[in-house]
Amino acid sequence: MHIGIGLPNQVRDVAASVLPQWAEQAEQAGFSTLATTGRYAYPSVSDTVALAAAAGATTTIGLLSAVLLAPTWPGALLAKEIAGIDGVSGGRLTLGVGVGSSKDEFSVPGHGIHGRGARLDADLATYRDVWNGEPVGGGPNPAVPSGTRQVPLLFGGYSASTLRRMVRWGDGYIGGSLPLAMTSPSFEAARRAWQEAGRNGSPKLVVLAYFALGDRETGQANIRDFYRLAPAEIAANAVLCTTPEMIKQLIADYSGLGVDEIIFVPATDNLDDLTRLADIVG
């Protein structure tokens, strides 16, 4: 199983200048992927900015949004942003998307919380058209350079619609930072939906888990603050690894479940935690 690490872009009042350094050190440490977790209505750094910074600071490590709340964006604009980041990275980006659930995230006029699922369904087709180089805005020009690829898609969420979108448009599923007993059924459902849809092989399965190996109290406080407006079952059950034993046990558990990659999401922006995690999993 691959071991990735998150960027601390979602940490409240993160020092944004740490992100390129974090990305560079994560690549040097041998992590498989750098991932973002994003919200708009929060004092943090957006997914696209963090991913662009990581793309410029690295050369080989994978990049992933885990997950970006896609319906908060105009579809064609997001498609252009993502294509640009993927191009800067040399084709290392995977776009992980979800629909979101908190009203305060949906602040762009015409992109409110109501109808977000239908918008995402339409936007997924828009992404493909934009990345294919179709003209945009009623004029003759495409939005992206020629040679832009179709960026791989992963989906996060807990509804039947999430799995429907995954099997139609995506390459796999992202499970949230919740206890194994809560994530395991979602992975089983993703595999079953994939097979029932007649897709070849198996979906890529990625799971998230928070970690704070230095200042554990701050890490816990940051998670509580981040999920303050989230559904109660998520806010109350977010997994936080605070010891080497917890890290190793979680890797063993998800490896046994057949998950392809676990991404440890930092609960603080302290670079020492990156080093501590690398020492444990290396």
Secondary structure, 3 states (H helix, E strand, C coil): CEEEEECHHHCCCCCCCHHHHHHHHHHHHCCCEEEECCCCCCCCCCHHHHHHHHHHHCCCCEEEECCEEHHHCCHHHHHHHHHHHHHHHCCCEEEEEECCCCHHHCCCCCCCCCCHHHHHHHHHHHHHHHHCCCECCCCCCECCCCCCCCCCEEEECCCHHHHHHHHHHCCEEEECCCCHHHHHHHHHHHHHHHHHCCCCCCCEEEEEEEECCCCHHHHHHHHHHHCCCCCHHHHCCCCEECCHHHHHHHHHHHHHCCCCEEEEEECCCCHHHHHHHHHHHC
